Amino acid sequence: MTSQQPQPHEAVPHLDVQPHGASPDHPDARLHPAEVFAAQLKGENAVVRELLLALSVGFVLPGPLPADLQRKLDSGQIESLDTLIPRVEQGGLLVDGMVTNPVRHALLVAAPSAKVHALQRELVDQYANSGQPLGEFARELASFGLVDGRVAACLEQMADKALHQNPGLASQLYGEALQAGADEIGTAARRAQAHAADGDLDAATRAIETLLASAEPADIRRGIDVAAAVWAQRGMLARSAESYRWLGPSRVGASAPMAAVAMIGSGDRAGADALFSFDTMPALPTLLGTSLAEAGRGILLSLSNAPQRALTVLIHASDMLNAAKKALPLPDTPAALAALIALQSGEPQVAQAVCRAATAAGQGGDAAAPRLHLLQAWSAMQMDNLEDARLAINEASKANHWPLVPRDQFLRAALEVGLARRSGDLPELLMAWERAREAMLHTSVDLYNLLPWGELIITAARLRESSRVARYMEEAGQLLDRLGNPVLWSVPFHWAATQAALLRERPADLAPHAAALARAARESQFAGVLARAGKAWVSVLAGDFDAAAVEAAARGLGRVGMPWEGARLAGHAAAGAAERKDMMRLLSCARDLHPQEHSNPTGSPGSDGATPSAVPKASGNGTHVNGSNLSEREKEVARLVLEGKTYREIGETIYISPRTAEHHIARMRRRLGAENRADLLARLRIALSVENPSQD
């Protein structure tokens, strides 16, 4: 090709290569468009193809071109860019210095891989010589299969930056770095951390096994942290503790607090003391380091004679991790541990607040979100807010793009059992129990799942299936024995066992748990409330009780965040009261504690109803038609309902799931006392117009 302007018959061919059915996926097509286009750029047009391929790879105009092409331009072997570029643009192949997408795709498909990779390496050389970072261009190079240490290093650095804030992106970047030639062993621990924080436990496990199978594993402590977190989420906390034992005191370092959490949770106080002492081990002076150290300290304090300090310490740990904005795999998050201790102490409101703050801050990343939502649900259920509990369960199910891990599946199953038991729906209880029986097989007993085990122990007694949980109940008792029967963790378990013994009418089974509650009452106000409630149940079932004492016990349960349990006690006592004044007194107490519809006047401690059916029903749960008790979210949903939107459309508008929208509408219907959908729409119009008189 000369520097003269080409004649018309030499014009650069316009891309018009769309044979019918042509596709890389259809071998019977006549020709791939890239083959047709490549055939058009031969002879004198070969230099055009060389220029377009260079630009397709990533070279830019104006700027240095590949050495061979630049040499031809400088020596005059080919026409200058000033004349070549207008011809290429006239042919429709180049627009504003950029190769059009069809042309770019055609050239890259048709060119030999070796040629493309050679040009890419030359381009990387130019970036390196100019000191310009590859940035996002490294991802494109890796996607073409270029193996180059500089590209791999860039992707690895990008992944490291994203690891704590966006583990899903970090997982993708580490994978691309491997494609570009990164060290599989050197990145294994960080890849495992990213996968675990993103919720992909299987990928995390494979990366850990790659790390541990190497002769001299790098970053072994990080790998053990991930392994411990994965085992915990699989419902096997004892294996988390084993992972840290294998690591040993000499290598545990900053992982000691999480090792203590795992070991104490599986009943090994001595092992935890050997690795971690909050009195002597200094924390890294960072938000993350201090948060983890405080989490270990809080768990140790929960075993002491003054466990109330543990809650404050763990809330501080949660606050610091929220501020750190780090998403990393842990056996359990500080927020979850704080919530558990609050629930074990009779403070569900505190548990709910801690979990909400942690969820809003993204504590622990996507992998931790379902557990935090489920603990919010447990708090709501304990406070007798069943609809709020169901809403939180729905949020847990969609909080992560992976299925719930076994530990969370077990917690959700126990929640569904508890909700069915409290709503008095026997068919639903039976179905929930079947699902819970399946979930039991995929997890083991540890300190941090005693609450769901307690719920299942009570339900098993209610359904006459205690034999199915006897082994787990024994394991829970042994776990607490190994830890010295700490009051904070033992009291709710003994309360559940007391309820189960009452249901089975087994005084011999009741005695040791009632005695344990009585002993704990000397140190714990919460234990004292439960001990008095247990004594009241015994007197009520024996038919010889003092109404004032029963009422005091029931209201005590209400004050420690257990209003439904208190209403059950008062309701059952009302059914057996010898005098009308006592019956009315106890019915009034039950209504105060559980102001919903009640049934089953003769139910036992495990019955679904709380008070006799003689209790007057509260129309619309006491909500006036002006909607003053509707939350801001409910008002928002109500406006969308009045606009005629479906559950799906409501969810898309305000970023909630369709099922959550359905629950909001069902709750509003009950609160407003609506008989049907038309009635609901009418009442919503009135409610919103009263709130905003300017509305029609």
N, C-alpha and C positions, 0 to 999 in steps of 0.2 A: 504494500500500500504506500502510495506517495503522499506528499503533502498537498497535492492539488485537490481541488474540490472534486468529489466523485461525480461521474456522469449519472443520469437518471437510472440507467440499468444497474448501477452499482449501489443504489440507495440501500441503507440499512433496512432489512426486512421488518415489517410491522408484525407484532405477535398476533397471529390469528390461527391458533392451533387448538381447536376444541373438537377433535373427532368424536363422533357419537359413541358414548359408552366408554370412552377412554378413561382409565383410572388405574392406579397402581394395584388396586384390589381386584381388578378384572383382567386376568391374563388373556382373555379372548378378545380384548379390545384391539383395534388395528395398531395404534401406536400411542405410547405415552406422550402427552404434550411436551414434556422435556426433551424427548428424543426428536420430535418434529422441530422444535425450536433450535436444538443443537445442530441439527442437519442444516438449518438455514444460515448458521453462523460459521461458515467455513471459507477457505480461500482468503480473499482480501478482508472479509469480515471477521476473521479469526481474532484480530486485535481488539475488535469491539467486544467479542466474547471475553477476552482476557481482562479488559477493563471492567466490564460488568460483573464478572466473577469476583474480582478484587473488591469492588464496591459492595457486592452481596455478602462477602465474608465480613466486612466491617471497616475497610478503608474508606476514607471520606475525602471529599473535594471541598475546598482546596486543601491539599495536605500531601505528605509523602505517600507514594504508591509503592507496591512491591518492587524490589530492587531490579528485577529483570525488566519489568515494564518501564520503570523510571529510566533505566539505562538506554532503552530503545528510544524513549522520548528525547533524552538529552543528546543522543548521537544523531538524531534526525532520521533514524531508520523508519519511523512511522510519523504520520502527520501530528501536528501539535494538538494539545487539548483544546486550544481555542477554536480549531476547525472540527475536531472530532466530536466534542461534546454537543454542539448544535445539531450535527447529523444524527446523533443517538437520540437526542430529545425529539427531533423531527420524526423519528421512527416510532415514538411513543414508548420507548424503553426506559427513559430516564425523565424524572420530574423533579425539578428543584434540586438536582444533584443526588436524588435518591432513586435507586432501582425500584421499579414498580413491583408489587408483591408477586404477581404471576410470573414475571420474568425471573425474579430472585429465586422463587421456588424451583422453577424449571432448571436454572443453571446449577443450583446446589444439588439437585437430584441427579442431573446428568453427569456432573463432573466426578472424576475419580476421587475417592476418599483421601488418598495420599496427597493429591494436589490441593484439596480443600484444607487438610490439616497443615500442610506446608505453609500455605498462605496465612492460616490462623497463627502459627508459631511466629512467623515473621511479623505479624501485627502485634503479638504479645511482646516481641522484642522492642518494637517501637514504643509501646506503653512503658516498658521498663526503662528504656534509654531516656525517655522524657520525664520519668518520675511520676507519671500519671497513673493513678490506681485503676484497676480493671473494673471494680464495682459490679454492677448488675450484668455487665457484658460477660463476666466470667461464667454466669449461669448459662448464657447462650452458647458459649464455647463448649461447656461441659455437655450440653444437650446434643451437640454434634459429635460427641465421642472423642473430643480432643483430650489426650493424656499429656498433661504438662504440670510439673510441680508448682509453677507459679500460679496457675489457675486454681489448682487444688488448695494452695495456701491461702489464696484470696477467699475462696468459698468457706474454708475452715474458719478464717477470721470473722467473716460475716455470720457464720453459725454461732461462734462463741459470743458475739455481741447480742444475738437474738435468744440465747439459751434460757435466760431467766425471765425475759418478758414475753417471748413468743416461742414456746418450745415446739409448736407445730411447724413453724417456719424453719426453726433450727434443724428439725429432723430432715426436712427436705434439703436444706443446704448441706448437711453432713453427707446425705446420700449422693448429692451431686459432686461433692468433694471426693468421695470414693471413686466415682466414675472418672474423675479427672486425675486419679492416681494418688489420693491421700492414703496415709498409712492406716490400715484397718485396725491394727492393735492400738495405735496411738490415739485414735478417735473413739475407740470402743466405749470407754467410760462416759464420755460426753454424749455419744449417740444414745447410750442406754438412758442417761438422765433425761435427754430430750424426749425420747419415746415414752418413758414412764410419766413425765410431767404432762405429756399430751394425752395420756390414757391408753396407749398401745402397749399393754403389758407383755404380749407375746414377742413383739419386736424388741422390747427392752430386755427380755430374758435372753433372746438370741445374742444380743450385743454383749451382755454380761458373760455368757458362756464363752464367747470369742475371747474376751478379756482374760477370764480365769483359766482358760485352756492354754494360754501362752506360757512360754518358759519363764519369762521375766515380765509379768504383767505391769503395764504402766498405769499410774493413777489408780492403784488398787483400792484405795479408800473410797474414792468416788463411786467405783463400781459396787462396793459393798453397801454404800448408802442406797444406791438404786435397788440392789437386790433385796435389801431389808424392806424398802417401801413396797416393792412388788409382792413380796411374800405377805406383808400385812394386808394389802388390798385383796389378795387371794383368800383372805380369811385364815391365814396360817401364821399368826404372829410369833409362835414359838420358833419357826424357821427364821424369822427376822433376827431373833435373839441369837440363834445358832450362827448366823452370818457374822455378827459382831464378835462372837466368841472365837470364831475362826480367825478374824482379823487380829485379835489379841490386844492387850494393853499397850504394847510398844508402838503399835501402828494406828491406834484408834484416833488419836489427836482430837481435832475439832468435832469428830463424829460422836464423841463420848456422850453428849446429852441425848442424842437420838438412840444410842445404844441403851442408855438407861431407860428411856421410854419403852423400847421393845422388851427389854428384860423384865422390867417391873410388870408390864402388861401380861407377860407369860408366867409370872410368879417367881422370878429369880431376883430377889432383893440382894442377895450376896454378890451375884455377878454384876449387878448394877453398881453396887458400892465399890467393887474392885476397879471399875472403869471410870467412874464419875463421882466427884464430890463437889457439891456446890459451894462448900466452904473454902476449898483450896484451889480448884481449877479456875484460872482466869478465863474470861470470855474474850474473843476477838473484839476490839473496840469498834465494831460496826453494828448497824441495825440488825443485819442477818445473824452475825455471831452472837450478839447479846440476846436476840430473840430465842435462838435455839438453846442457849445456856439457861435462860429463864424457864423454858419449857421443861428441860430436865429437872431443874430445881423445883418447879411446881409439882411435878409428879412425885418426886421424893417427899415433898411436904405433905402430899395427900395421904401418905402412909403414917404420918406422925400423929401425936396426940392433940395437935392444934391444926387440923386440916383446913380450917377456914382461911388460913393464910394462903393456901394453895390456889384458891380461886383468883385472888388479887394478882398473884405472880403470873398466872397463866393468861389473865386478861392483858397484863402489861406485855407479855410475850406476843400475844396476838396483835396488839396494837403496833408493836414494832415491826412485825413481819408484814402487816398491812402497809406500813410506811415504806418498807424496803422494796416493795413491788417485785418480789422474787418468786418465780414459779419453779419450785424444785421438789423432787419426790421425797417424801418423809413417811415414816411409819404411821404418823398421825400429825395433823396440823395443830399448832397451839390453840387455834379457835375451836377445833373439835374437842380437844382435851378440856379446855375451859368450859365448853358447853356441857360435856359429860359430868364434870365435877359440879356444875351448877344444878343440873338435873338430879344428881345423887344427893344434893344438899337441900332439895325442895325449893329451888329458885328457878323455875322454868322461864320466867320473864327475862332473867339475866342471860340464860342460855340462848334464847331467841335473839336478843339484841346483839350478842357477840357474833352469832352466826350471820346475822344480816350484815353487820359491818364487814365481816371477813368476805362474804360473798360479793358485796359491792366493790371491795378492794381487789378482788381476784386472788385472794390468798391461796397459795398452793397451785394456781393454774386451773385449767379445765378439769384435770384429773381429780382435784379435791372438791370441786363444786357440788357434785351430787351428794356427797356425804354431808356437806354443810346444809344443803337444802333439806335432807332427810332429818337431820338433827333439829332444824327449825320445825319440821312437821311433828317430831316427837314432842317438842316443847308445846306446840299448839294443842296436840292431843291431850297432853297431861293437864293443860288448862281448860279442857273441855271445849276448845274451838275446833270442832271436827272439820268444818268446811275449810278453814285456814290450813289445817293439816293436809287435807286432800290437795289443795292448791300447791302446797310446797312439794308434795310427792310428785305432782305433775311437772313442776319445774325441775326436780331432780332428774326425772326421766329424759328431759331434753337438754340438760345442762352440758352434756358432753356428746361428741359425735361417736363415741364408742359405747357398746352396751355396758350396763352397770357391772362393776366388778363383784365377785362373790360376796365380799364383806358388805357392800351396799345392797346387793340383792337380798341378803339375809335381813338387814335392817328394814328394808322396804316391806319384806314379807311379814315381819313382826308388827310393823306399823299397820298393815292392812288387817291383820288379825285384831289388833287393839281397836281400830276404828269400827270394825264389824261388831266386836263385843260391846262397845259403848253405844252403838246405834240400835242395838237390839235386833239386828237382822240375822236370824239363825242360818238361813240358806247361804248368805254371803259369808258368815263366819265359817261354815263348813268348807266352802270353797277356798277361803283364805287360809284355813288350816292345812288343806292339802298342799297349797303352794308353799307354805312355811315348812312343812315336812320335807319337801324337796330341797328347799334352801338350806335346811339343817345339815344335809349330807355334804354340803360344799364348804363348810366353815367349821371352826373349832372354838372352844370356849376360851376366852381371854378376859382380862380385867375390863377392857373397853367395850365389850358387848354384853355385859351382865344385865343391862336394862332390857334389851330385847329377849334375852333368855328368860328373864323374870316374867315378862308378858306371856311367853309361850308356856311356861310352867303353870301359870294360872289358867290359861285356856285349855291346856291338856287336862287339868283336873276338872274343869267345867264340862269337857266333852268325854270324860271318863277314859282318857287315853294317857294317863300319867306314865304308864310303862314306857311310852315312846320317848320321854324326856328324862327318865330316871338316871340314865348314864350321864347325861349332860349336867344334871343337877348335882350329881356326886362330884363331877370334875370341877364344877364351880366352887363347891365347898372345899375341895382339896386345894384349889388355887388360892382361896382366901386364907386357908390355914398356913400355906407356905409363906404368905406375906404377913403373918401375924394377926390376921383378922382385923385389918384397919377399919375403924368405925365408918369412915366416909363411904367406903366401897361395900362394906358388909351389910349396912342397915337396909338399903332397898332390896337386896337379895333375900334377907331374912323376912322382910315384909311380904315379898312375893311367895316365899315358901309358907308363911303363915296363912295367907289367903288360900293357897292350894290345899293345905291341910284342913282348913275349915270346910272347903268344898267337898273334900273326900270324907269328911267326918272322921278324921283319924287323930284323936287327941295325942297319941304317942308321937306322931310326926310333928304335931304342933308345939309340943313342950320345948324342945331345944331352941327353936327359932324365937318363940315368945320370950324365953329366958335370955337369949342373946340381945333382943331388943331392950329388955329391961336393964341389962347391964350397960348397954350403950347409952341409955338415957341419962346416965350420970355425966357423960361427956358431951352429948349431942342433943340439942333442943329438937332437931328433926326426929331423932330416934325416940325421944320422949313422946312426941305427937303420935308416931306410928305405934309405939307400945301401948298408949292409952286407947288408940283406935282398935288395936287387936284385942285388948281386954274387953272393950265395949262389944265387939262382934261376938266374942265368946258368951257374954252375958245375954245378948239379944237372942242368939241361937238357943241358949238354954231356957229362954222364956222368963228370965228373972233379971230385969235390968232397971236402972234408974234413968228416967227420961232426961233429966238434967245432965247427967254424966254422959249419956249417949250424944245429946246435942252438943255438949262441949267438945267431945271427941270428933264429931262430924265437922264442926266449924274449925277445929284445929287443922283437920285435913285440908279444908278450903284455904286456910291461911298459908299453908306450905305448898300451894300450887296444885292441889289434888281435889278440886271441887266435885268432880264426878264420883270419886271414891267416897267423899263425905256424904253426898246425896244418896248414894246407895245404902250407906249405913243408916242414915236417918229415915229413908223410905222403908227399909225393911223393918226397922224398929216400930215405925208408925203402924204397920200392918199388924203388929203383935201387941200394941199398947192396950192395957186393960181399961184405961179411962180415956174418955173422949178428949179431955183437955190435953192429955199427953199426946194423943194421936194428932190433934190439930197443931200442937207445938212442933212436933217432929215433921209434919207435912210442911209447915211454914219454913222450917229450916231447910228441908229438901228443895223447896221452890227457890229459896234464896241462893242455894249453892248451884242448882242446875235448872235454870228457868226455861227449860224446853218442855216438850210434851213428854209425859212419863207413862209407864205401864207396868204390868207384872207386880202386883202388890205382894205376892208371896215369894218373890225371887230370893235366892241365896246370894252370898257375896259375889258369886260369879254370874249372876243373872244379868240380862241385858237391861232391864228396867231399873230405874232408880227410886221411884216413889209410886205409891198406889195410883191407880187410874182415877181415883177421886180428885186428884189434884186438878184444879181448873187449868185449861189450856190457855196459853198466852197467844192471842191472835197476832199473827205476824211477828212473833217474838218481841212484842211490845213496841214495835216501830210505828210511829205515826205516819200517815200518808204523805206528810210533807217531806219524807225522806231524809230527815235530819240525821239519822244514824247511818246513812250510806257513806261509805268512804269515798275519797276523791277518785280512786280508781273505778269504783262502782258507778259513780256519776258519769265518768268518762265512757264506760261501757254502755250505760243507759242511753246516752245521747246517740251512740252508734246503733243501738237496737232500734231506737225511734227513727233512725234514718233508713231502716230496713236492711241493714247489713247482716250477713250470715256469720256463723261462728268463725269460719275461716277468714272472712273479710275483716272482722273485728280484730282477730289475732294479727293479721298483716298490718293493720293500721296502727296498733299500739304495741306491737312486738311482744305478744304473748301467744301461747299455743291455743288452738281452737278449743281444746278440752278445758283449758283454764278459763277461757271466755264462757264456756257452757256452765262451769261451776259458779262463776260470778253471777250469771243470770239466774241460776237456780236459787242462789242464796238471796238475791234481791226479791225473787218471787215469794220466798218464805217470809222475809222480813216485812214485806208490804202486804202480806196476807192475800195475794192474788190467787184466784181460783183457777184461772186458765191464762193462755197467752194474751187474749184480747183484754182481759181484766188487767194483766200486768202492764200492757202498753198504756192503758188508760191511767193507771196509777203512776206510772213513770212520767207521763205528761204532766200530771198534777204536781208530782214531787218536784220536777225540774222547773215548772212554772212558778211554784211557790218560792223556790230558791232564787229564781231570777224573774221577777214579775214582768220584765220587759219582753219575755218570750211569749209567743202566742200559745 
